[in-house]
Amino acid sequence: MTQIAPENPYNWAYLGLVHLYQWQPQKAKLALSEAEKRQPDLPYLKLLQAANAAMQINLPKAIQLANSAIKSL
């Protein structure tokens, strides 16, 4: 999907979700960064980034991102 429509932030966010599901947080971080470049205010993107931070044992960042996402919903 990212090859067909590389400017669509949802495609990059979905790719990040797939990488999170496969326990590949570094690859997820790259995909989520691409999504953020295209549309930084996506609340669901912040939740995925929070999950990624938690997966990498960065709990303060995970909490901060989750709170930010919840406030913007």
Residue pairs with C-beta under 8 A, 6 or more apart in sequence:
1 8
1 11
1 14
1 15
2 8
2 11
2 12
2 15
2 31
2 34
4 11
5 11
7 38
8 38
9 34
9 35
9 36
9 38
9 39
9 42
9 45
10 35
10 42
11 35
12 31
12 32
12 34
12 35
12 38
13 31
13 32
13 35
13 42
13 44
13 45
13 48
15 31
16 28
16 29
16 31
16 32
16 35
16 48
16 52
17 28
17 48
19 25
19 27
19 28
19 31
20 28
20 48
20 51
20 52
20 55
23 55
25 52
25 55
25 56
28 48
28 52
28 55
29 52
32 45
32 48
32 49
32 52
35 42
35 45
36 42
36 45
36 49
39 45
41 72
43 69
43 72
43 73
44 69
45 69
46 65
46 66
46 68
46 69
46 72
47 65
47 66
47 69
49 65
50 61
50 62
50 63
50 65
50 66
50 69
51 62
53 59
53 61
53 62
53 65
54 62
